[in-house]
């Protein structure tokens, strides 16, 4: 039951983050009331002034950064849909990982590989003791 809830909450989280990151960079100023334009928000201006990096606002407002943020949002939405389509597989994997595994008693040991005989560095296994050729 907890595995199912975990997967459901993960799907909801991925969808929410994906929708926000996909739409937020492109919403015009004043559309949502308190939220202002992506490149003119209060926190961005505050960070630019405090760090002395006044080009930060220009970089964040560029289309490249908006596109990258939108891409991350679409990736989150894709992950959410993948999790929806593979719900049972993910729940099963989580349930396997949470069950305690106890060592089996009387378990047969796997066969050990045969160890090669000790040879000096200059001997071969097929050499005859008198080093006579064949």
C-alpha positions as CSV (number, residue, x, y, z in Angstrom):
1,X,0.0,0.0,0.0
2,X,2.8,2.4,0.8
3,X,4.6,1.6,-2.4
4,X,1.4,2.5,-4.4
5,X,1.0,5.8,-2.5
6,X,4.7,6.6,-3.0
7,X,4.4,6.1,-6.8
8,X,1.1,8.1,-6.9
9,X,2.7,11.0,-5.1
10,X,5.8,10.9,-7.3
11,X,3.6,11.0,-10.4
12,X,1.7,14.0,-9.0
13,X,5.0,15.8,-8.1
14,X,6.4,15.2,-11.6
15,X,3.2,16.5,-13.2
16,X,3.1,19.6,-11.0
17,X,6.8,20.5,-11.5
18,X,6.5,19.8,-15.2
19,X,3.5,22.0,-15.8
20,X,5.0,24.9,-13.8
21,X,8.4,24.7,-15.5
22,X,6.9,24.4,-18.9
23,X,4.4,27.3,-18.6
24,X,6.0,29.7,-16.1
25,X,8.8,31.1,-18.4
26,X,6.3,32.1,-21.1
27,X,3.4,33.6,-19.0
28,X,3.2,37.4,-19.7
29,X,3.6,39.9,-17.0
30,X,0.6,40.4,-14.7
31,X,-1.4,37.4,-16.0
32,X,-1.4,35.5,-12.7
33,X,-1.6,38.6,-10.5
34,X,1.3,38.5,-8.1
35,X,3.7,36.7,-10.5
36,X,5.6,39.1,-12.7
37,X,7.5,38.6,-15.9
38,X,10.1,35.8,-15.9
39,X,13.0,38.2,-16.5
40,X,11.8,41.0,-14.2
41,X,10.8,39.2,-11.0
42,X,11.8,40.6,-7.6
43,X,14.1,37.7,-6.6
44,X,16.1,37.8,-9.8
45,X,16.6,41.6,-9.5
46,X,17.6,41.1,-5.8
47,X,20.1,38.4,-6.6
48,X,21.6,40.4,-9.4
49,X,22.1,43.4,-7.2
50,X,23.5,41.5,-4.2
51,X,26.0,39.5,-6.3
52,X,26.9,42.4,-8.6
53,X,26.2,40.3,-11.7
54,X,23.8,42.7,-13.5
55,X,23.9,40.5,-16.7
56,X,22.2,37.7,-14.7
57,X,18.8,39.3,-15.5
58,X,19.6,39.5,-19.2
59,X,20.8,35.9,-19.3
60,X,17.8,34.5,-17.4
61,X,15.4,36.5,-19.6
62,X,16.9,35.1,-22.8
63,X,15.0,32.7,-25.0
64,X,17.7,30.1,-24.5
65,X,17.2,29.8,-20.8
66,X,13.5,29.9,-21.1
67,X,13.7,27.0,-23.6
68,X,16.0,25.0,-21.4
69,X,13.6,25.4,-18.4
70,X,10.7,24.5,-20.6
71,X,12.6,21.4,-21.8
72,X,13.2,20.3,-18.2
73,X,9.5,20.8,-17.6
74,X,8.6,18.6,-20.6
75,X,11.1,16.0,-19.3
76,X,9.2,15.9,-16.0
77,X,5.9,15.5,-17.7
78,X,7.4,12.7,-19.8
79,X,8.6,11.0,-16.6
80,X,5.2,11.3,-15.0
81,X,3.5,9.7,-18.0
82,X,6.1,6.9,-18.1
83,X,5.4,6.2,-14.5
84,X,1.7,6.2,-15.2
85,X,2.1,3.6,-18.0
86,X,4.5,1.5,-15.9
87,X,2.7,1.8,-12.6
88,X,2.5,-1.9,-11.7
89,X,6.1,-2.5,-12.6
90,X,7.3,0.4,-10.4
91,X,5.2,-0.7,-7.4
92,X,6.4,-4.2,-7.7
93,X,10.1,-3.0,-7.8
94,X,9.5,-0.9,-4.7
95,X,7.8,-3.7,-2.9
96,X,10.7,-6.1,-3.7
97,X,13.2,-3.5,-2.3
98,X,11.4,-3.0,1.0
99,X,10.9,-6.6,2.0
100,X,13.5,-7.9,4.4
101,X,15.6,-10.7,2.9
102,X,16.6,-13.4,5.3
103,X,19.4,-15.8,4.4
104,X,18.2,-19.3,3.7
105,X,19.3,-21.9,6.1
106,X,20.7,-25.1,4.7
107,X,21.3,-23.4,1.4
108,X,23.7,-25.3,-0.8
109,X,26.9,-23.5,-1.5
110,X,27.6,-22.8,-5.1
111,X,30.5,-24.9,-6.6
112,X,33.9,-23.2,-6.2
113,X,36.0,-22.8,-9.3
114,X,38.9,-25.1,-9.6
115,X,42.2,-23.5,-8.6
116,X,45.1,-23.9,-11.0
117,X,48.2,-25.7,-9.7
118,X,51.0,-23.6,-8.4
119,X,53.6,-23.2,-11.1
120,X,56.7,-21.1,-11.1
121,X,56.8,-18.2,-13.5
122,X,58.9,-20.0,-16.1
123,X,57.1,-23.4,-16.1
124,X,54.3,-24.5,-18.3
125,X,51.7,-27.0,-17.3
126,X,52.5,-29.3,-20.3
127,X,56.3,-29.3,-19.8
128,X,57.9,-32.7,-19.1
129,X,60.2,-32.8,-16.1
130,X,63.3,-33.5,-18.3
131,X,62.5,-30.6,-20.7
132,X,62.9,-32.9,-23.6
133,X,61.1,-32.0,-26.8
134,X,58.4,-34.1,-28.2
